[in-house]
Amino acid sequence: MAGMPGLDKGPLSLNSQFTKRQNAPGCYVESCCPNNPVHPFAAPLTAEFPYLGAKNGLPATRLGNVEVPADGDDAHNFEAPGPLDIRGPCPGLNTMANHHFISHDGITNLTEMLDAQQNGWNVGYDLAMALAVIGIGLTGDPITTRMSIGCDATPRTAALGSLLGEELGIDDHNKFEADTSLSRSDFFFQAPDDFTFNATLFAQMDEVTQGNFDLPNMVKFMGMRYDDSKARNPNFYFGPKVVLLYGAASFLFRLFPNFISGDTAPANNAVIDPFFGAVQTNTGLTNPTFEFSGGERFPDEWHNRQTPLTLVNIADDFLTMYSMNPVLLGGNIGVNNFDGLGTTQNGISGVTNSLFTGATQSEIICLIYQIATDSVPSSLQTGLGSLPLSVVTFAATHLNGLDAFINAGCPLTPIPA
């Protein structure tokens, strides 16, 4: 493979408008984080284009396997982000913003997130709620329920007089964004940063998978990313929240294929490339090269899943993927000097001796709940702790009633009075 892992030597001109973000948390001028004075909100559903009928943060009412965006639905056509719009490390969130399923400026909220995940991808209500609550609780504001899909936009996400401090957005390292990303550099390398598309990494994923982004091939590439970060990144950390990384990787074969013929469909370049904003600049499968197109988008004539993707599905995929390459949880103390999670793992659902080996479906579902309601370690130096009361209240209020957590027997956090 050409080039060092994590170093993007491809064209960056299309990314240049997004390169000065999250480098200075607490800096709110445009050079640190784009600020669009026009906040458009998501484009609403209509009687002509109802999608799955998810409105106002409530569960979907219609079956999946619908075209997204629907033919003739100009309100949800692709619109590339402008220099004042926020984008971040999650291709799915960027895609939803570029198609106006969430606000095009990159400042979204709980209702938009729930509706967009269901209408666009046919994500089940339990999984949609868990992802939205974790994102907002850990990187946004639980009072306003707003969050940035990229950089620190605290003045636009926070409640007036909020005591939560900086709300760093999805870019915040080791919350959602983390080392060993499929298409983003590790935070330490900043090549060019940890939130914009890295063409070198995407090309490596394409070459490893040979354009077939199925479960075994994604496990193979994730293992390569782990080994590279462990060998070269002195600050590498791979903690319990990696369950979210595995979930994101599973989206490539569970959410991104074109399901026009049902829930079995190939995860190939025809669908994966547009969702990552990737354009191949040469031909063939040997030493592929890519550049960023200017925006992530739904492929042409794309149809979402027929059945919803649920928390149970994500837990099962995680257990399968992890069992194929069970790597240690922990982090580096200097280059290639790995230390297991150790005593910081105490009390973390599904983790034993710095491994998920032997974890059950219920334990993984409960870990996802725990991430939303406890301060799960984000470094070797931190253990379990308490999140701010407003975050715990927000998370418990929205998650405690979901059947997935109840049926898994998760210890539910009491909703503070």
N, C-alpha and C positions, 0 to 999 in steps of 0.2 A: 504494500500500500504506500502510495506516495505521500511524503510529508510526515511530520511528527503528529501523533494523536493530539487533538485538542487545539491545533494551530490551523486557523483558516487562512489559506493563502489564495483563496478565490476572490472574485470581485466583491467589493464591499460598498460600492457606490449606492446601491439600492437600500443598503442598511444604514447609511451614514446619518440619516435624520434621526435614528433611534439610538445612537451610540453613547449619548451622554445622559444615562439614566441610572439611578440607584448607586452612583459612585459617591454621592454625598448625601446620605439620609439626613433629613431635616432641612435640606436646601430646596426651596419651592419656586425658584425662578425658572424660566423656561429652559435655560441651558441644562438644568438638572432633571427636570421632569416636564414633558409637554403639558401645556395648559390651554385647552380649547374653551373659549368663553361661551361657546354654544353647546349646551348639554341636551342632545336630541331625544334621549330615552330610546327604548327599543321600538321598532315598527310594530304596530298592533296586528293581531290576527283579524281576519274578516270572514264574513259568511262565505265568500267565494274561495278563500284560502284559509281553512280552519286548522290545517295540519293535524296535530293529535288532540287539539281542543284544550290544551293546558293553558289556563288563564289565571291571573291574580294569585299565583303561587300555589294553586290547587292541583290535584292529580289530573293526568290526562284522561279524556273521556272517549277517545277514538283509538282505533287500531293503527298499528304502524304500517311500514312498507309503503310510505308515501314519498313522492318526489320532493326533494329539498334543494334549492328553492323551487316551488311549483312553477310550471310553465305559465308565464303571464303575470306572476307576482313580482312586479317591478320594485315593490317596497323592500324586498329581501334579496335583490340582486347584489352582486359583489360590488363593493366600493373600496378601493385601496385606502389605507390609512394615510392621512395627511401629516404634515410636520407638527401639528398641534395635538394629534391623537396618540394615546398611550397604547402600546402593545408590549407583551411580555414573553416569558419563556414557555407558555402553554399554547401549542398550536390550536387546540380545540377552542379555547377562549378567544384567541385571535380570529379564528374563523367565524365564530358567532358574532363578534364585533364587526368584522368586515362585511357581514351579511345583515346587519341591523337586527339580529335576534337579541342582542344586548346593545346597550348604547354604543354608538360608533366612536365616541371619544375615549372609551376604555374605562370609564367610571360606571360600575354596575351596582346592582343591589340584589337582595335575596329573591324578590319576586321575579325579576328578570332572569336570574340564574336558574330558578326552578322551571320556569316556562320554557326557556331556551333549550335546556338539556333534554327536556321531554319532547318538545315539538321538533327540534332539529335532529336529535340523535336517537330518540326513543330510549333514553336512559330512564330506568325505573324510578318511581318517586322516592323510594328509600335511599337509593344511591345518589340521586340528584340532591336530595336534602343533605345527606352526609357531606358531600363534596362542597356544597355551598356554605354550610355551617362551618366546616373546617377552614375554608378560605376566608370567610368574613371574620370568624372568631380569632384566627391567628394572624391575619394580615390586614384586616379592615376594621370596621366599627360595628359592634353588636347593637348599639343604640339606633343608629341610622340605618343599619344593615347594608351600608355601602362599602365597596372595596375597589381598589385599583387593580386592573388585570396586569399591571406592570410595576411602575415605579412609585415612590413615596409621594402621594398626593393628599397628605393629611388635611390640609385646609378644605379640600373638597369632599373628603369622606367622613371626617370627624363631626360629632355633635358639638354644638356650641358649649364651650366650657368643659370639654371632655378631659378626664384625668388619665386617659390611657396612654398619653404621649404619642410618639410617632407611630403612624400606621403605614407600614413600609410597602404594602402591596405584595402581589404574588412574587415579585423579584426577591423578596426578603429571603436570605440564604438560610437553608435548613428548616424552612417552614413548609412551603410547597416546592420551591426551587431547591435542588440539591445536587451534590456531586454525582457523577456517572450518568448524567442525562443522556438521552439518545441523540440529541441534536444541539445541545448547548455545552459550552466549555465549563469545566469546573470553576468555581468562584476564584480559586487561587490563581489560575492561569490568566484569566481576563483576556481571552483570545477571541474576539476583542473584548468580550465581557461574558457574563453568565446568563444572559437573557435573550440575545439575538441569535438568529439562525447561523449555525456553524457548518459551512458547506463541506469542510473536510470530514467532520464526524458523520454527516449524512451520507457522504460518499462511501465511507467505511461501512456503515450499516447496509447500504445498498449492495456493496460488494460481498459482504459476509453472508447476506441473505439471498444473494443472487436474484433480487427482486421479488422474493417470496417471503413476506413479513409475517409468517405464521408463528405459532407458539414455540416450536423447537428452535427456529432460527432466531427469534427474539431473545430466548434464553442464552443462546450462543453469543449474541452480540452484547447483551448485558454483562455476561461473564468477562468478555474482553474489556469492556469499559471499567468494570470493577478492578481487574488485574492492572490495567494501565494507571488508574488513579492511585491504587495502593502502591505502585512502584514509583510514581513520579510526584505525587501531590503531597507535600509535607503536612498539609492541613486536612487531608482526606478524612471525611467522616461518613459512616454508613450505619445509621442508627435505626431504631424501630419504625420511624416514619417512612422507611423505604417501602413499606407496604403500598404507599401511594405511588412510588416509582414503578413498581410492578403493575399496579393498576393502570397507570398511564401507558405502559408498554402493551398491556393486553388490549387497550383500546384500538391498536393498529389492526388487530384481527377480529375484535368483537364489535367495534363501532364504525370503523372507517371503510370496510368493503361496501361495494354497491349491492344492496340486498334486493334488487329488483325481482329476483327469482326465489326469494326466501332467505332464511337465516344462515344458509351455507353459501359463502361466496369467497372468492380469492382476495387476499390482501396483497395486491400487486402495485407496481409503479403508477398505473393508471389512476388509482385512488389515493395512494399514500403521498405521492409527490405534490398534488395540489393542496392537500391538507397541511403540508409542511411549507408550502410556498417554494418548493424546489423545482428547478428547471435544469435538466441535464444538458450539458454543453458539449458533450461528445457522444459517440455511439458505441454500443457494445457493453458487455458486462465486465470487462477487464479494465481496471483503473478508471472507473467512471468519475466524472467531474460534474459539479453542480454549481449553480448560483441561485441567489434569492430572487424570486419573481416580483417582489414588491408587496406581496400579501397572501396570506393563507386563504383558501377558498374551498367551497364544495365543488367536487368534480361535476362535469356536465351530465345531466340526466341521472343524477345520483338519487338512490332511494334508501331510506333509513331502515333499521331493523324491523322485522315483523313483530317480534316479542320484546318486551322491555329487558334491558340489562340491569340486573339487581345486585344488591350487596352480596347475596349468596353466590352469584356467578363470579364476582370479583374475588371473594374469599377462596373459592374452589380453584380458580385460575392461579392465584398466588401460591397456594399449596402445591399445585402441579409444577409451576415454574421453579419455585424455590427447591423442591425435591430433586429436580434435574441438575441443579448446581448449588448445593447448600454452602453458602459462603458465610464467614464470620461477620457478626455485627461488631462495630468498634471504629477505630480511627487511627491515623498516623500521629506519632510524635516525632516529626522529622521525616525525611524521605525514606521510604521503604522500611519504616520502623513501626509496625502495626501493633496495636494494643487492643485486646478484646474489650467488649463493653463492661465486663466486670460487675462491680457492685451496683453500677447505675442501672442494671437491668432488673433489679429486684422490684417485683410488683408489676412488671410489664406483661400484659396478656400475651401468651404464646411463646415467650422467649425463655430458653433454658440454656445456661452455659454459653451465652453469646450466639445462640443459634435458634432458628425457628423449627429445627428438626423435631418432629413429634407433635407439632401444633395441630389443633383441630380447626375445623371450619368455624365453630362457635368462638374459639379463642381469637381468630383473626377478625371476625366481625366485632368482637368486643374490643380488640385493639383499635379498630377504627373509631369506635365510640370513645375510647380512652384518649385518643389523640385530640378529640374535640373538647374533652372536658377536664383533662389533666395536663400538666406541663411535662409532657414526655421528653426525655433527654434530647437536646440538640447538639451536644458535644460530649466528649469523654469526661469533662469536668462537672457535668450537671446530672442530677438524678430526677426522680419524680418530684413534682412540686405542685403548687396551686396556681392556677390561672386567675386573672382578675375576676372578681365576683360577677361583673357584668357579662364577661365572656362565658363563665360557667352557667349563669342563668339563661343566657341566650341559647347555648348549646343544649342544655337539658330540656328547656321548654320545647325545642323543635325536634329533638331526637328521642325523648323518652317514650313517646307514644307510637313509635314505629315498630311494626311487628318483627322486623329482622332482629332488632336488639332485644326485644322481649323474648322471642322464641330461642335466641341464643343463650339466654340466662345471664345476660350482662349485668354486673352490679351497677344499677342506674343511680346517678347522682341526684339526690333530692333537689327539687327546685326551691331555691331560697325563698323564704316568705318576703 
